[in-house]
Amino acid sequence: MCVLGLTVQVLNIPPMVTVSDLKLFFSYCGFTENIWLQRNDKDRTQMGYVTFRQPYAFRTALLLDGVNIGGCPVRIIPLRCLEVYIS
């Protein structure tokens, strides 16, 4: 069973970008539930996850794929659905 989510994954985020920066950036799409960053020290970038309250905000965020955040073009893709097994 696939659980539908409203979370996007943001790739290629520069190291100086903060959660507050992402919150401001994605606030133009709609209300966000959660935002978190994961640092990759190997290539000095970050990956982020943004969960939205409404489907329209999620869809709007996907339209921003390729825009610059902190001077770098970022990838914004849907987070792949999570498989939940009920026994």
HELIX and SHEET records of a PDB file:
HELIX    1   1 VAL A   19  SER A   27  1                                   9    
HELIX    2   2 PRO A   55  LEU A   62  1                                   8    
SHEET    1   A 2 CYS A   2  VAL A   3  0                                        
SHEET    2   A 2 LEU A  82  GLU A  83 -1                                        
SHEET    1   B 4 THR A  32  ASN A  40  0                                        
SHEET    2   B 4 THR A  45  PHE A  52 -1                                        
SHEET    3   B 4 THR A   7  ILE A  13 -1                                        
SHEET    4   B 4 ARG A  75  PRO A  78 -1                                        
SHEET    1   C 2 ASN A  68  ILE A  69  0                                        
SHEET    2   C 2 CYS A  72  PRO A  73 -1                                        
END                                                                             
